[in-house]
Amino acid sequence: MSSLAAQLAQNASLNSALLVDRSRRKSAESYLFTGRDADQHDLESIHALGVNGLLQLALLNPSLRKYEDQLFSEYAKATDRTLLSLEANAELDAGIAAFLALLGPYVMEAPTGKVLEWLVRRLRIHEFNVEAVLSLFLPYHESPHFTKMLSILHIKQNSTWSFLLPFKSAAQNLPRMSLVTEMLRNTDVSRFVTSLLPSALKEKRSHRVLLAFNAACLHDFISRSKALDEGTVAYLLPALLEPLQSTPPIKDAILGSYVLLAALSHKCRIAPAALSVILNAMTTCAENVVPQQYISAILSVCEPQDELEGFSKATVQAILRIPNVAKELRTASVWIGAEKILNPLISGLLLQLDEESPVSIIDSLLTTPKIPRIVIQRASLQLVRFVISTDAISEATAARRLLAAIQQRHPVIFQESMDAIIQGDDVEQETVDQLRISLTVVEKMDKGSNQGDNIDMILASTNADAKVRAAAVTELLGRLSQSDLSTEDITSIHSALLARVQDTNQNVVDALFNQPSAILPVVCNDADTYIDYLSTILTAPGSKPKRSFLRAHLTFLTTHFIPANTSRVGDVFHRVIFPFLLFSKPRQHSAEVVWDILAAQKTLGDYDWLAGCTSIVVEERAKDTADAVEKMSTINTTFCSRIARNILKSDHYQNHLEALIAKLKDGNLHTRVLGYLIARALLIQLSGEHQVEAGHRVLDVIDIAELHGMEDFPPDSEDSDKEGALSKIVVTKPSSKNTIQRLQLATVALLPSIQCPTGIVLNWLSRKLDMTCTKRGFRYVELIRKVYKLANVSNSVPVFTTNVLRSLFVNLKGDALAFLAGVWTSSSDTDQNLINLRTVALHHAAAFLQAHLQEDDGVDFQTILPSLLVSLQSFEVDERNVALTCVSILCQLAERKFKKVYGFDTIYGKNENQLQYLDRDDLKTYLDALMERKDHLAHDSEYIKAFHQEHLGRIKADKKKISEYKHRILCFIVSHVNALALPTFQIALLRSIESISDSAKAEILLPTIKGLLASRKSDATLCDLTDLVMSSFDGSVAKEFNEEKSALWDLYVSVVRFHFAPNAPLSSRTIIARFLEHGLFSALSMERKICLCNLLLELGTQHADAYAACKELLAHLVEDVPLIIHILGTLQPTSDAIAKPATKRAKTT
C-alpha cells in the first residue's frame, strides 16, 4: 500500500460504512422501527421525532430539559461520535448516562420510545453506552421493550453481558430466573444489578419498577445462593442498607430492604456488631412504615442469629419514638424467636429507667400473658442485679416496681432468679430475701417521703439484719397506739407491717404476732393483701415453710383473723389451709400441725368442706398402725371421701365444684394431688346428670400432652386403686409429676363406668343438641366421646388405654357400634389425631361385627351401612380400607337369616322421620356389588359416586324387578340423609348419589328441605348441603309437580321464593335455574309454567337483587308462543284502566 493510501485509510471516518450505496449495506438499527421502515426516515425526521418526545416527557419531569442542548440541539444533530476526542466522548457518555437514568419511570411511555430512537440513530447508545442502556432496561427485563432494545445492543462475545446473546438471537425477553442464575455465576453481573437501586437513590431517581425489580431479583439471588461468602456480603449488605438511609425516605424501598435483610439473615451468620448496625438502620426509618411491619422485620432478622446482649442506645431511642410500639411488641411476643428481640430490647430499656416511657414498655411486656419464659427470667435477673447495685433512687424505684410485677405474676421465675443470684453472684441470702420483702413497701414509701420520724423505723423494718427488723416491727406496733399519728403515718406503718407478713425469719414473725390486738387491725384493714401475702409465703410453688413458722401464722390466722372476718373463711381455707391438709412423708408433721389447729378452732373446722373431717382425722390418727404409709393413705382416703360427701350435700354445690376444679389446675402440686383425690371420691359418689357434668369438668382440665411419656398403668389393675396402691404413691411421692399423671389416669378410668341415662333414647351420631335427643343424653354421649378420644390419643400408656376401652365397651354393650359410628362420621377433617381416631373407631367396629359373626345371633346391621358409605369417601386410604373390612363382614352376615335390625328406628335417636329398610335379598345384592368393586373403592375416594351411577342409575333396558331394586336402595340411602341432621353426614351421602335422577330423592327429602328453609342460616356447610338438596329438583319431579294437589310443588314454590330473595345463596339459585333450563320447565304443564313465570315476575319486580336473575331465567324459559301470549294477556291493562280520548268540542261557528 502506498503512503498516500495509508494516510487516507488512517483519517477515514468510522462511519464510512454508512456512506456507501444502500443496496450494499445492512438496514439501519432502530428501536422503534424495523430495518426497512427505519431506512425510510432520514435524520431530520428522527431528530424532530426525538425533540417532540423530549418536550412531552419534560411536562412530566422538567429536569430532562437541561439535556436538550447536549443531546437534542442542532449541534448534537451534526455530532459524529467517532470523530470526537476522548474528553468530549467521556463528557457525552456522562450526559447520556444521566439522561437515561431519568427516563426510568417512563420506559413504557410512547414519548420515551421517540427519544430513545433519536439516541440510537444519532448517538448510537446501543453501541457505545451498553451498560447505561442496560441500567435503564434491566428492571423491565420481562417486557417487550427490553426485548426490542436487546435485539440491537452490541454485545461482545466473552464479555460480562454475553449471557444475553441467546435471548437476543431468539428475540425473547429475559426471565428473572435466568438473570438470577447468571448473577450466581458471574460476580460482575450481581454487583451491577445490586448497585442499580443504591445509585438511583443517591441521585433521587428511583421508581416503582426499579424497587420491585431490586426486591425480587436480590431475594431470589439470596435464596438460591448455597452460601454467601464475605466478598458477596461486602457489596450486598451496603446495598441493602442504602434504602434505609436515603433522604427522603421511600416506604416501598424500606419494606423491600426489610424483606431482603431477613432473607440475608436466614442465609448467613452476621457478626453481632454488624447485626447491631443493621437493626439501628432498620429502626431509624421505622417511623415511615407500619409498626407491625417493623416488628415482624426485626424479628425475622434476629431470629436466626445469636442473641444480642442489648440494643444500642440509638436503636432503643428510635424504638421509643415508634407509635403504639408497646402494643405491637405484646402482639409479637407469642411468635417463635420473639425472645431474640425482647431480651436485647429490655436490656437497652433498663439503662433508661429514669424515663417513664421505657418503664411503661417493660411493664407492658412483663404483663403479657404468653410472653416467653426466658424473657421473664432474663429480665428478672437483670432487675435484681440492678436494684442491688444501683444508688439512683428514681431508677431503683422503677426497677422495684417492675420486680414487684414479676413477683406477683411469675412467682416461680422470680424465686429461680433469686436462687440464681445467690448461687452465681457474690450476694448474701439475707440481702436477697429482704429485697423480695421490701418490694411491697418501697413504692408507697417513696411516694410519701414526708413521714417524719417514722421513716427511720420503716426503713429499719427492711434491714438485712433480722434483729433490726424484729426490733423495728415491735417499735412500729407500739407507735400505732399513739394518738398524734397522721393518716399518712398510719398508712405507711400499716404498709411496712403488712409487708413483714412475708418475712421468712422466725424472730420477725414472732415479733409481728406478739401483739395480736395491735397487728389485727392492720391485716383486717387490707385483708385481701394479707391473704395474698400469706398464700405466697406459705403455699407458692417451691415454698417449704418450717413447722414453727407455719404454726405461728396459722395460729394467728385461726385464733384472731378468722373470728374477726368470718366472711373470708372460704378464701382462707382454699388459699392457705387446703395445701397442707394432705398427709405425706415429706410433710406429715406439717399436716399434723394444721389438723391440730383446725380441731381446736371451730369457725374454720366447721366450714362446708371440713364438716366432720377433723373428728375423722383425730380418730384415724389415734389408731395404732405399724405401717405409717398405710396409715396416712387411709387418713387421706377417709377425709377426702368425707369432703366429697360434704360438697355433694351442700346447698352451694356448683360453687364448691368450681373451686374443686380450679384446684386441679393449681401450681402447688400438693393442692393438685389432693384435688384429684377429692374429685375421684366425688365422681364415685355422684350419679345421673351431676356425675356426667362433673366428668366433663374434670376431662376439660386434663391436658392430653401432659400424659405422653409417663409410666403406664399397673398391668393387673382391674380397679384403678387396687389395694390402695395409688394412695400409697400419693403419700410417698406427692410432688412427683408421675403421681399427678397416675391420678389423672385413675380419674379418667372411672368415667367409662358411668351408666347410660335411663328412660331416654340416645342419639350416638348427633354433634349438637336437637330434637332427636335430650340434653341429659347428649351430654352423656359427649362425655363418652371425650373418654374414648383421650384413651386412644394417649398411646404411650397402652395398659391404661386397654382398661378404659374395655370398661367403656362393657358399659355400652350393644350401643357400642352406634357410638363408634358417631366417632368416625363426625370427627374433624383437619386434626390429624382425630383423623387417626376415625380409623381406630372403624377397627373397633370391625371387631364388634366380627364378634357378632361368630355368635351368629341374627342381627341385621343395615342401619350402620350409610355411616360406612361416608367413610368410603374419606381421603385417608387406611380409613377406606377398614371401612371395606366392615362392609365385608356385613356381607358375610347377610348370608344368614336375620332376626332383628340393629338400632331399629333408634339408630339416630328419637326421630320423627322414618327410616326405610331393605330386605335381606336387596341388602345382600347391594353389599355384594360393593365388594366386587372394593379395589376401586379402596384406591379412589370419589369412586363411590361412579359406583352408584352405574349400579343405581335408571336405564330404559332395566326390567321392572331391577328398576324397583334400584328405587329401594336409593330410598334407603336418602331416608338416612333425612333422618340424621348432621350436615357433614348428609353431604357425604348426597354426593354419593348426586348424579342419580329420581323423583324419590325430592319426595323423601321434604322434611330436610323444610328444615333448611326454616333455619335461614348461610354457613359454608349448610350452603353445600342446600346445593345438593336443590339438585334433587330435576326433570324427574315434573310428573309429581303436574299433579293437581302436589305438596312437592307447593314446597318447590317456597324454595324458588326463598332462593330468589335478597341475600340468598347464589349457588343454589344457579342450580335451580340450570335444572329448569335443562328439561324441568319444558316438562311442566301449562298451568305450572304460568304459575312459575308469574312467580319469577313477582320476585323480579319486588327485589332489585333478583331482577337480573329472574329476567335472565325468564328469557331462557319462555319460548312457547301460547305461553307468551297468555302471560302478555294477564299483564295487559284492563279496559277501565285505559284513559278514554277526549270528545271533540262542537263547532260554534
Secondary structure in CASP SS format (residue, H / E / C, confidence):
PFRMAT SS
TARGET T0000
AUTHOR 0000-0000-0000
METHOD secondary structure of the structure
MODEL  1
M C 1.00
S C 1.00
S H 1.00
L H 1.00
A H 1.00
A H 1.00
Q H 1.00
L H 1.00
A H 1.00
Q H 1.00
N H 1.00
A C 1.00
S C 1.00
L C 1.00
N C 1.00
S H 1.00
A H 1.00
L H 1.00
L H 1.00
V C 1.00
D C 1.00
R H 1.00
S H 1.00
R H 1.00
R C 1.00
K C 1.00
S C 1.00
A C 1.00
E C 1.00
S C 1.00
Y C 1.00
L C 1.00
F C 1.00
T C 1.00
G H 1.00
R H 1.00
D H 1.00
A H 1.00
D H 1.00
Q C 1.00
H C 1.00
D C 1.00
L H 1.00
E H 1.00
S H 1.00
I H 1.00
H H 1.00
A H 1.00
L H 1.00
G H 1.00
V H 1.00
N H 1.00
G H 1.00
L H 1.00
L H 1.00
Q H 1.00
L H 1.00
A H 1.00
L H 1.00
L H 1.00
N C 1.00
P H 1.00
S H 1.00
L H 1.00
R H 1.00
K H 1.00
Y H 1.00
E H 1.00
D H 1.00
Q H 1.00
L H 1.00
F H 1.00
S C 1.00
E H 1.00
Y H 1.00
A H 1.00
K H 1.00
A C 1.00
T C 1.00
D C 1.00
R H 1.00
T H 1.00
L H 1.00
L C 1.00
S C 1.00
L H 1.00
E H 1.00
A H 1.00
N H 1.00
A H 1.00
E H 1.00
L H 1.00
D H 1.00
A H 1.00
G H 1.00
I H 1.00
A H 1.00
A H 1.00
F H 1.00
L H 1.00
A H 1.00
L H 1.00
L C 1.00
G H 1.00
P H 1.00
Y H 1.00
V C 1.00
M C 1.00
E C 1.00
A H 1.00
P H 1.00
T H 1.00
G H 1.00
K H 1.00
V H 1.00
L H 1.00
E H 1.00
W H 1.00
L H 1.00
V H 1.00
R H 1.00
R C 1.00
L C 1.00
R C 1.00
I H 1.00
H H 1.00
E H 1.00
F H 1.00
N C 1.00
V H 1.00
E H 1.00
A H 1.00
V H 1.00
L H 1.00
S H 1.00
L H 1.00
F H 1.00
L H 1.00
P H 1.00
Y H 1.00
H C 1.00
E C 1.00
S C 1.00
P H 1.00
H H 1.00
F H 1.00
T H 1.00
K H 1.00
M H 1.00
L H 1.00
S H 1.00
I H 1.00
L C 1.00
H C 1.00
I C 1.00
K C 1.00
Q C 1.00
N C 1.00
S C 1.00
T C 1.00
W C 1.00
S H 1.00
F H 1.00
L H 1.00
L H 1.00
P H 1.00
F H 1.00
K H 1.00
S H 1.00
A H 1.00
A C 1.00
Q C 1.00
N C 1.00
L C 1.00
P C 1.00
R H 1.00
M H 1.00
S H 1.00
L H 1.00
V H 1.00
T H 1.00
E H 1.00
M H 1.00
L H 1.00
R H 1.00
N C 1.00
T H 1.00
D H 1.00
V H 1.00
S H 1.00
R H 1.00
F H 1.00
V H 1.00
T H 1.00
S H 1.00
L H 1.00
L H 1.00
P H 1.00
S H 1.00
A H 1.00
L H 1.00
K H 1.00
E C 1.00
K C 1.00
R C 1.00
S C 1.00
H C 1.00
R H 1.00
V H 1.00
L H 1.00
L H 1.00
A H 1.00
F H 1.00
N H 1.00
A H 1.00
A H 1.00
C H 1.00
L H 1.00
H H 1.00
D H 1.00
F H 1.00
I H 1.00
S H 1.00
R H 1.00
S C 1.00
K C 1.00
A C 1.00
L C 1.00
D C 1.00
E H 1.00
G H 1.00
T H 1.00
V H 1.00
A H 1.00
Y H 1.00
L H 1.00
L H 1.00
P H 1.00
A H 1.00
L H 1.00
L H 1.00
E H 1.00
P H 1.00
L H 1.00
Q H 1.00
S C 1.00
T C 1.00
P C 1.00
P C 1.00
I C 1.00
K H 1.00
D H 1.00
A H 1.00
I H 1.00
L H 1.00
G H 1.00
S H 1.00
Y H 1.00
V H 1.00
L H 1.00
L H 1.00
A H 1.00
A H 1.00
L H 1.00
S H 1.00
H H 1.00
K H 1.00
C C 1.00
R C 1.00
I C 1.00
A C 1.00
P H 1.00
A H 1.00
A H 1.00
L H 1.00
S H 1.00
V H 1.00
I H 1.00
L H 1.00
N H 1.00
A H 1.00
M H 1.00
T H 1.00
T H 1.00
C C 1.00
A H 1.00
E H 1.00
N H 1.00
V C 1.00
V C 1.00
P H 1.00
Q H 1.00
Q H 1.00
Y H 1.00
I H 1.00
S H 1.00
A H 1.00
I H 1.00
L H 1.00
S H 1.00
V H 1.00
C H 1.00
E C 1.00
P C 1.00
Q C 1.00
D C 1.00
E C 1.00
L C 1.00
E C 1.00
G C 1.00
F C 1.00
S C 1.00
K H 1.00
A H 1.00
T H 1.00
V H 1.00
Q H 1.00
A H 1.00
I H 1.00
L H 1.00
R C 1.00
I C 1.00
P C 1.00
N C 1.00
V H 1.00
A H 1.00
K H 1.00
E H 1.00
L H 1.00
R H 1.00
T H 1.00
A H 1.00
S C 1.00
V C 1.00
W C 1.00
I C 1.00
G C 1.00
A C 1.00
E H 1.00
K H 1.00
I H 1.00
L H 1.00
N H 1.00
P H 1.00
L H 1.00
I H 1.00
S H 1.00
G H 1.00
L H 1.00
L H 1.00
L H 1.00
Q H 1.00
L C 1.00
D C 1.00
E C 1.00
E H 1.00
S H 1.00
P H 1.00
V H 1.00
S H 1.00
I H 1.00
I H 1.00
D H 1.00
S H 1.00
L H 1.00
L H 1.00
T C 1.00
T C 1.00
P C 1.00
K C 1.00
I C 1.00
P C 1.00
R H 1.00
I H 1.00
V H 1.00
I H 1.00
Q H 1.00
R H 1.00
A H 1.00
S H 1.00
L H 1.00
Q H 1.00
L H 1.00
V H 1.00
R H 1.00
F H 1.00
V H 1.00
I H 1.00
S H 1.00
T C 1.00
D C 1.00
A C 1.00
I H 1.00
S H 1.00
E H 1.00
A H 1.00
T H 1.00
A H 1.00
A H 1.00
R H 1.00
R H 1.00
L H 1.00
L H 1.00
A H 1.00
A H 1.00
I H 1.00
Q H 1.00
Q H 1.00
R H 1.00
H C 1.00
P H 1.00
V H 1.00
I H 1.00
F H 1.00
Q H 1.00
E H 1.00
S H 1.00
M H 1.00
D H 1.00
A H 1.00
I H 1.00
I H 1.00
Q H 1.00
G H 1.00
D C 1.00
D C 1.00
V C 1.00
E C 1.00
Q H 1.00
E H 1.00
T H 1.00
V H 1.00
D H 1.00
Q H 1.00
L H 1.00
R H 1.00
I H 1.00
S H 1.00
L H 1.00
T H 1.00
V H 1.00
V H 1.00
E H 1.00
K H 1.00
M H 1.00
D H 1.00
K H 1.00
G C 1.00
S C 1.00
N C 1.00
Q C 1.00
G C 1.00
D C 1.00
N H 1.00
I H 1.00
D H 1.00
M H 1.00
I H 1.00
L H 1.00
A H 1.00
S C 1.00
T C 1.00
N C 1.00
A C 1.00
D C 1.00
A H 1.00
K H 1.00
V H 1.00
R H 1.00
A H 1.00
A H 1.00
A H 1.00
V H 1.00
T H 1.00
E H 1.00
L H 1.00
L H 1.00
G H 1.00
R H 1.00
L C 1.00
S C 1.00
Q C 1.00
S C 1.00
D C 1.00
L C 1.00
S C 1.00
T H 1.00
E H 1.00
D H 1.00
I H 1.00
T H 1.00
S H 1.00
I H 1.00
H H 1.00
S H 1.00
A H 1.00
L H 1.00
L H 1.00
A H 1.00
R H 1.00
V H 1.00
Q H 1.00
D C 1.00
T C 1.00
N C 1.00
Q H 1.00
N H 1.00
V H 1.00
V H 1.00
D H 1.00
A H 1.00
L H 1.00
F H 1.00
N C 1.00
Q C 1.00
P H 1.00
S H 1.00
A H 1.00
I H 1.00
L H 1.00
P H 1.00
V H 1.00
V H 1.00
C H 1.00
N H 1.00
D C 1.00
A H 1.00
D H 1.00
T H 1.00
Y H 1.00
I H 1.00
D H 1.00
Y H 1.00
L H 1.00
S H 1.00
T H 1.00
I H 1.00
L H 1.00
T H 1.00
A C 1.00
P C 1.00
G C 1.00
S C 1.00
K C 1.00
P C 1.00
K C 1.00
R H 1.00
S H 1.00
F H 1.00
L H 1.00
R H 1.00
A H 1.00
H H 1.00
L H 1.00
T H 1.00
F H 1.00
L H 1.00
T H 1.00
T H 1.00
H H 1.00
F H 1.00
I H 1.00
P H 1.00
A H 1.00
N C 1.00
T H 1.00
S H 1.00
R H 1.00
V H 1.00
G H 1.00
D H 1.00
V H 1.00
F H 1.00
H H 1.00
R H 1.00
V H 1.00
I H 1.00
F H 1.00
P H 1.00
F H 1.00
L C 1.00
L C 1.00
F C 1.00
S C 1.00
K C 1.00
P C 1.00
R C 1.00
Q H 1.00
H H 1.00
S H 1.00
A H 1.00
E H 1.00
V H 1.00
V H 1.00
W H 1.00
D H 1.00
I H 1.00
L H 1.00
A H 1.00
A H 1.00
Q C 1.00
K H 1.00
T H 1.00
L H 1.00
G H 1.00
D C 1.00
Y C 1.00
D H 1.00
W H 1.00
L H 1.00
A C 1.00
G C 1.00
C H 1.00
T H 1.00
S H 1.00
I H 1.00
V H 1.00
V H 1.00
E H 1.00
E H 1.00
R H 1.00
A H 1.00
K C 1.00
D C 1.00
T C 1.00
A C 1.00
D C 1.00
A H 1.00
V H 1.00
E H 1.00
K H 1.00
M H 1.00
S H 1.00
T H 1.00
I H 1.00
N H 1.00
T H 1.00
T H 1.00
F H 1.00
C H 1.00
S H 1.00
R H 1.00
I H 1.00
A H 1.00
R H 1.00
N H 1.00
I H 1.00
L H 1.00
K H 1.00
S C 1.00
D C 1.00
H C 1.00
Y H 1.00
Q H 1.00
N H 1.00
H H 1.00
L H 1.00
E H 1.00
A H 1.00
L H 1.00
I H 1.00
A H 1.00
K H 1.00
L C 1.00
K C 1.00
D C 1.00
G C 1.00
N C 1.00
L H 1.00
H H 1.00
T H 1.00
R H 1.00
V H 1.00
L H 1.00
G H 1.00
Y H 1.00
L H 1.00
I H 1.00
A H 1.00
R H 1.00
A H 1.00
L H 1.00
L H 1.00
I H 1.00
Q H 1.00
L C 1.00
S C 1.00
G H 1.00
E H 1.00
H H 1.00
Q H 1.00
V H 1.00
E H 1.00
A H 1.00
G H 1.00
H H 1.00
R H 1.00
V H 1.00
L H 1.00
D H 1.00
V H 1.00
I C 1.00
D C 1.00
I H 1.00
A H 1.00
E H 1.00
L H 1.00
H C 1.00
G C 1.00
M C 1.00
E C 1.00
D C 1.00
F C 1.00
P C 1.00
P C 1.00
D C 1.00
S C 1.00
E C 1.00
D C 1.00
S C 1.00
D C 1.00
K H 1.00
E H 1.00
G H 1.00
A H 1.00
L H 1.00
S H 1.00
K H 1.00
I H 1.00
V H 1.00
V H 1.00
T H 1.00
K C 1.00
P C 1.00
S C 1.00
S C 1.00
K H 1.00
N H 1.00
T H 1.00
I H 1.00
Q H 1.00
R H 1.00
L H 1.00
Q H 1.00
L H 1.00
A H 1.00
T H 1.00
V H 1.00
A C 1.00
L C 1.00
L H 1.00
P H 1.00
S H 1.00
I C 1.00
Q C 1.00
C C 1.00
P C 1.00
T C 1.00
G C 1.00
I C 1.00
V C 1.00
L C 1.00
N C 1.00
W C 1.00
L C 1.00
S C 1.00
R C 1.00
K C 1.00
L C 1.00
D C 1.00
M C 1.00
T C 1.00
C C 1.00
T C 1.00
K H 1.00
R H 1.00
G H 1.00
F H 1.00
R H 1.00
Y H 1.00
V H 1.00
E H 1.00
L H 1.00
I H 1.00
R H 1.00
K H 1.00
V H 1.00
Y H 1.00
K H 1.00
L H 1.00
A H 1.00
N H 1.00
V H 1.00
S C 1.00
N C 1.00
S C 1.00
V C 1.00
P H 1.00
V H 1.00
F H 1.00
T H 1.00
T H 1.00
N H 1.00
V H 1.00
L H 1.00
R H 1.00
S H 1.00
L H 1.00
F H 1.00
V H 1.00
N H 1.00
L H 1.00
K H 1.00
G H 1.00
D H 1.00
A H 1.00
L H 1.00
A H 1.00
F H 1.00
L H 1.00
A H 1.00
G H 1.00
V H 1.00
W H 1.00
T C 1.00
S C 1.00
S C 1.00
S C 1.00
D C 1.00
T C 1.00
D C 1.00
Q H 1.00
N H 1.00
L H 1.00
I H 1.00
N H 1.00
L H 1.00
R H 1.00
T H 1.00
V H 1.00
A H 1.00
L H 1.00
H H 1.00
H H 1.00
A H 1.00
A H 1.00
A H 1.00
F H 1.00
L H 1.00
Q H 1.00
A H 1.00
H H 1.00
L H 1.00
Q H 1.00
E H 1.00
D C 1.00
D C 1.00
G C 1.00
V E 1.00
D E 1.00
F C 1.00
Q H 1.00
T H 1.00
I H 1.00
L H 1.00
P H 1.00
S H 1.00
L H 1.00
L H 1.00
V H 1.00
S H 1.00
L C 1.00
Q C 1.00
S C 1.00
F C 1.00
E C 1.00
V H 1.00
D H 1.00
E H 1.00
R H 1.00
N H 1.00
V H 1.00
A H 1.00
L H 1.00
T H 1.00
C H 1.00
V H 1.00
S H 1.00
I H 1.00
L H 1.00
C H 1.00
Q H 1.00
L H 1.00
A C 1.00
E C 1.00
R C 1.00
K C 1.00
F C 1.00
K C 1.00
K E 1.00
V E 1.00
Y C 1.00
G C 1.00
F C 1.00
D C 1.00
T C 1.00
I C 1.00
Y C 1.00
G C 1.00
K C 1.00
N C 1.00
E C 1.00
N C 1.00
Q C 1.00
L C 1.00
Q C 1.00
Y C 1.00
L C 1.00
D C 1.00
R H 1.00
D H 1.00
D H 1.00
L H 1.00
K H 1.00
T H 1.00
Y H 1.00
L H 1.00
D H 1.00
A H 1.00
L H 1.00
M H 1.00
E H 1.00
R C 1.00
K H 1.00
D H 1.00
H H 1.00
L H 1.00
A H 1.00
H H 1.00
D C 1.00
S C 1.00
E C 1.00
Y H 1.00
I H 1.00
K H 1.00
A H 1.00
F H 1.00
H H 1.00
Q H 1.00
E H 1.00
H H 1.00
L H 1.00
G C 1.00
R C 1.00
I C 1.00
K C 1.00
A C 1.00
D C 1.00
K C 1.00
K H 1.00
K H 1.00
I H 1.00
S H 1.00
E H 1.00
Y H 1.00
K H 1.00
H H 1.00
R H 1.00
I H 1.00
L H 1.00
C H 1.00
F H 1.00
I H 1.00
V H 1.00
S H 1.00
H H 1.00
V H 1.00
N H 1.00
A H 1.00
L C 1.00
A C 1.00
L C 1.00
P H 1.00
T H 1.00
F H 1.00
Q H 1.00
I H 1.00
A H 1.00
L H 1.00
L H 1.00
R H 1.00
S H 1.00
I C 1.00
E C 1.00
S C 1.00
I C 1.00
S C 1.00
D C 1.00
S H 1.00
A H 1.00
K H 1.00
A H 1.00
E H 1.00
I H 1.00
L C 1.00
L H 1.00
P H 1.00
T H 1.00
I H 1.00
K H 1.00
G H 1.00
L H 1.00
L H 1.00
A H 1.00
S H 1.00
R C 1.00
K C 1.00
S C 1.00
D C 1.00
A H 1.00
T H 1.00
L H 1.00
C H 1.00
D H 1.00
L H 1.00
T H 1.00
D H 1.00
L H 1.00
V H 1.00
M H 1.00
S C 1.00
S C 1.00
F C 1.00
D C 1.00
G H 1.00
S H 1.00
V H 1.00
A H 1.00
K H 1.00
E H 1.00
F H 1.00
N C 1.00
E C 1.00
E C 1.00
K C 1.00
S C 1.00
A H 1.00
L H 1.00
W H 1.00
D H 1.00
L H 1.00
Y H 1.00
V H 1.00
S H 1.00
V H 1.00
V H 1.00
R H 1.00
F H 1.00
H H 1.00
F C 1.00
A C 1.00
P C 1.00
N C 1.00
A C 1.00
P C 1.00
L H 1.00
S H 1.00
S H 1.00
R H 1.00
T H 1.00
I H 1.00
I H 1.00
A H 1.00
R H 1.00
F H 1.00
L H 1.00
E H 1.00
H H 1.00
G H 1.00
L H 1.00
F H 1.00
S H 1.00
A H 1.00
L C 1.00
S C 1.00
M H 1.00
E H 1.00
R H 1.00
K H 1.00
I H 1.00
C H 1.00
L H 1.00
C H 1.00
N H 1.00
L H 1.00
L H 1.00
L H 1.00
E H 1.00
L H 1.00
G H 1.00
T H 1.00
Q H 1.00
H C 1.00
A H 1.00
D H 1.00
A H 1.00
Y H 1.00
A H 1.00
A H 1.00
C H 1.00
K H 1.00
E H 1.00
L H 1.00
L H 1.00
A H 1.00
H H 1.00
L H 1.00
V C 1.00
E C 1.00
D C 1.00
V H 1.00
P H 1.00
L H 1.00
I H 1.00
I H 1.00
H H 1.00
I H 1.00
L H 1.00
G H 1.00
T H 1.00
L H 1.00
Q C 1.00
P C 1.00
T C 1.00
S H 1.00
D H 1.00
A H 1.00
I C 1.00
A C 1.00
K C 1.00
P C 1.00
A C 1.00
T C 1.00
K C 1.00
R C 1.00
A C 1.00
K C 1.00
T C 1.00
T C 1.00
END
